Amino acid sequence: MGYTITTLVENCVYGRKLQAEHGLSLYIEASGYRLLFDTGASDLFIRNARLLHIDLQTVDYLILSHGHSDHTGGLRYFLELNSRATVVCKREVFSPKFKDDRENGIKHTQTFEISRFRFIDDQTELVPGVFLFPSFEIVDQEDTHFERFWVQQEEGRKIPDTFQDELAVALVDSKGLNVLSACSHRGITNILRTIQEAFPGLSCNLVLGGFHIHNAEEQKYRVIASYLRNFLPLQIGVCHCTGVDKYAFFYRDFGERIFYNYTGRIIQTDLKNNI
């Protein structure tokens, strides 16, 4: 069994006519199902999908990684376009979020039909081979990315955001694990530990996503790089909030195992090294 992952939106773009924005949206074909992982910041993912000949009206599930606007800004456009898909997320995704004083959570929530949402709290096999992980123990506090982020409680008080709404995806088959994480606020090392513990006999073929170390001190990078040297996935695709600056560090230290996952890139996990 293999998986196809197409990046509909990311910060960088190299394909003709496609466009980029600060955000992330991945389209996944798995086990005969069509999945979307985040929507980017606007309706751009829809326009790029059309150029890539992807029909988002056929998507079965939309998975939301967390409630930030650069991952959920296209949600209302998707719900207008697609009348059938279920949106899968944690309930905390709707909590008002802020970066410093700027609001950056989900918008237009009053227009959503709550019946289209499925809230999860436990490890869930969404479709055959596609597992959602909504909870990560923080083993390595250094690999967390909470600085300047706040969440508003029901009584209106703001507290530091520890991203209780974050979830990650594992595409699992007999050949190994393929891990997708959008921003890794709770730490890509902590996320990988959790998934590895759930599937202790499987190696990791691919880690793909954002690690939230753009403009961070180099120590944040070193923590992740040190773990990855021991965990050593076959391939590591960095993008979005990882930062092009840190991609250069990864490439320096990991060579051909690293690639940048730009807008329009297509990954086929069943074809060895075609990622």
C-alpha positions in Angstrom: 0.0 0.0 0.0 1.3 3.4 -0.9 0.3 7.0 -0.4 0.4 10.1 -2.5 0.9 13.5 -0.9 0.5 16.7 -2.9 1.4 20.0 -1.3 -1.4 22.5 -2.3 0.0 25.4 -0.3 3.3 26.2 1.3 5.4 29.3 1.8 7.5 28.7 -1.3 6.6 27.8 -4.9 8.5 26.7 -8.0 5.7 25.5 -10.4 4.3 27.6 -13.1 1.0 29.4 -12.4 0.9 28.0 -8.8 1.1 30.5 -6.0 2.4 30.4 -2.4 1.4 31.9 0.9 2.4 31.6 4.5 0.5 28.5 5.4 0.2 24.8 4.7 -2.2 22.4 3.0 -1.6 18.8 2.0 -3.8 16.6 -0.2 -3.4 12.9 0.6 -4.6 9.9 -1.3 -4.7 6.8 0.9 -6.5 3.4 0.8 -9.0 4.7 -1.7 -9.8 7.8 0.3 -9.1 11.4 -0.3 -7.9 13.5 2.6 -6.9 17.1 3.2 -4.5 18.1 6.0 -5.1 21.8 6.7 -6.3 24.5 4.3 -3.7 27.2 4.4 -4.5 30.8 5.1 -7.0 31.5 2.3 -8.8 29.9 -0.7 -5.4 29.7 -2.5 -5.3 25.9 -1.9 -8.5 25.5 -4.0 -7.1 27.5 -6.9 -3.8 25.5 -6.8 -5.7 22.3 -6.6 -7.6 23.1 -9.8 -4.3 23.8 -11.6 -3.0 20.4 -10.3 -6.2 18.7 -11.6 -7.3 17.8 -8.1 -11.0 17.8 -7.4 -11.5 18.9 -3.7 -15.2 18.2 -4.0 -14.4 14.5 -3.7 -12.4 14.9 -0.4 -13.7 12.5 2.3 -12.0 14.1 5.3 -10.4 17.4 6.2 -8.0 17.1 9.1 -7.1 20.2 11.0 -3.7 20.2 12.7 -4.4 23.1 15.1 -6.4 26.3 15.2 -4.0 28.9 13.7 -5.3 31.0 10.8 -2.5 30.0 8.4 -3.8 26.4 8.7 -7.5 27.1 8.9 -8.0 30.3 6.9 -9.4 28.3 4.0 -11.9 26.3 6.1 -15.0 28.2 5.2 -14.1 28.1 1.5 -13.7 24.3 1.7 -17.0 23.8 3.5 -18.7 25.9 0.8 -17.0 23.9 -2.0 -17.3 20.4 -0.5 -20.7 19.4 1.0 -19.7 15.9 2.0 -16.5 15.8 3.9 -16.2 15.4 7.6 -13.8 17.8 9.4 -11.7 15.9 12.0 -9.9 17.9 14.8 -9.7 18.4 18.5 -12.5 20.4 20.1 -9.8 22.9 21.4 -9.2 24.0 17.8 -12.0 26.6 18.3 -10.4 28.3 21.3 -9.6 32.0 20.5 -5.8 32.2 19.7 -3.4 35.1 19.7 0.2 35.8 18.8 1.1 38.6 21.1 -1.9 40.9 20.7 -2.8 39.7 17.2 -5.7 37.3 16.9 -4.7 34.3 14.8 -7.3 31.6 15.4 -10.2 30.2 13.3 -12.5 32.8 11.9 -16.1 32.7 10.8 -16.9 29.9 13.2 -20.5 31.1 13.5 -21.1 30.0 9.8 -20.0 26.4 10.4 -22.4 23.4 10.7 -21.2 21.6 13.8 -22.6 18.4 12.5 -19.8 18.3 9.9 -17.2 18.1 12.6 -15.8 15.0 14.4 -13.9 15.7 17.5 -11.3 13.3 18.7 -9.2 12.9 21.9 -7.6 9.5 21.4 -5.4 7.9 18.8 -7.8 7.2 15.9 -7.5 5.1 12.7 -9.5 7.4 10.5 -9.3 5.2 7.4 -7.2 2.0 6.9 -3.6 2.9 7.5 -4.2 6.6 8.4 -3.8 7.2 12.1 -4.4 10.5 13.9 -2.5 11.4 17.1 -4.1 14.1 19.2 -1.9 13.9 22.3 1.8 14.1 22.8 3.7 13.9 26.1 6.4 16.6 26.3 9.5 14.6 27.0 11.9 17.2 25.7 10.8 20.7 26.9 13.5 22.3 24.7 11.6 21.2 21.6 8.5 23.1 22.3 7.4 26.3 20.4 4.9 28.2 22.6 6.7 31.6 22.8 4.4 34.6 22.2 1.3 32.4 21.7 -1.8 32.8 23.8 -5.2 31.1 24.1 -8.3 32.7 25.5 -10.3 30.8 28.1 -14.1 31.0 28.3 -14.1 33.6 31.0 -12.0 35.8 28.7 -8.6 35.4 30.4 -5.6 34.7 28.2 -3.1 32.0 29.2 0.0 30.7 27.5 -0.9 28.4 24.6 0.5 24.9 25.0 -1.4 23.7 21.9 -3.8 21.2 23.4 -5.5 21.4 20.0 -2.5 20.0 18.0 -2.6 16.7 16.2 -0.4 14.8 13.8 -0.9 12.1 11.1 0.8 8.8 10.6 0.5 6.9 7.3 1.2 3.3 8.2 1.8 0.2 6.2 4.1 -2.9 6.3 7.0 -0.9 4.9 7.0 1.6 7.8 5.8 5.0 9.0 5.2 8.3 7.2 4.7 11.1 9.7 3.0 14.4 8.9 3.1 17.3 11.3 2.0 20.8 10.3 3.8 23.0 12.9 5.0 20.8 15.7 4.4 23.4 18.4 4.6 20.6 21.0 7.8 19.5 19.3 8.5 17.2 16.4 10.8 15.0 18.7 7.9 14.6 21.1 5.5 13.8 18.3 7.8 11.2 16.8 8.4 9.6 20.2 4.6 9.2 20.6 4.1 7.6 17.2 7.1 5.4 17.5 5.8 4.0 20.8 2.5 3.2 19.1 4.3 1.3 16.3 7.5 0.0 17.9 8.3 -2.5 15.2 8.2 -0.1 12.3 10.9 2.1 10.9 10.2 5.7 9.8 10.4 6.3 6.0 9.3 9.9 6.0 8.9 12.8 8.3 7.2 15.7 6.6 6.1 19.1 7.8 6.9 22.3 9.8 9.1 22.2 12.9 8.5 25.9 13.9 12.2 26.9 14.2 12.2 29.7 11.6 14.3 32.5 13.1 14.7 30.5 16.3 18.1 30.3 18.0 20.3 27.5 16.7 19.9 25.5 19.9 16.3 24.8 18.9 17.7 23.3 15.7 20.3 21.3 17.5 17.7 19.6 19.8 15.8 18.4 16.7 18.9 17.4 14.7 20.3 15.4 17.6 17.1 13.4 17.9 16.8 12.8 14.2 20.4 11.5 14.1 19.3 8.7 16.4 15.8 8.2 15.0 17.1 8.7 11.4 14.1 8.6 9.0 14.8 7.6 5.5 13.7 11.0 4.2 12.9 14.3 6.0 10.7 16.9 4.1 10.8 20.3 5.8 8.6 23.3 5.0 6.5 26.2 6.2 7.5 27.2 9.7 10.8 25.3 9.6 12.2 28.1 7.6 14.5 28.1 4.6 17.3 29.2 6.9 17.0 26.0 9.0 16.5 23.9 5.8 20.1 24.9 5.0 21.2 23.6 8.4 19.4 20.3 7.9 20.9 19.9 4.4 24.4 20.6 5.7 24.0 17.9 8.4 21.8 15.3 6.7 22.6 15.7 3.0 20.3 13.9 0.6 17.9 12.7 3.3 16.6 16.2 3.4 14.3 17.9 0.8 12.2 21.1 0.9 8.5 20.5 0.5 7.4 23.4 -1.7 3.9 24.2 -3.1 3.1 21.7 -5.9 5.5 19.0 -4.8 4.1 15.4 -5.2 5.3 12.6 -3.0 4.6 8.9 -3.7 5.6 6.9 -0.7 5.4 3.5 -2.4 8.1 4.4 -4.8 11.4 4.2 -2.9 13.3 7.4 -2.8 10.7 9.2 -5.0 10.2 11.6 -2.2 
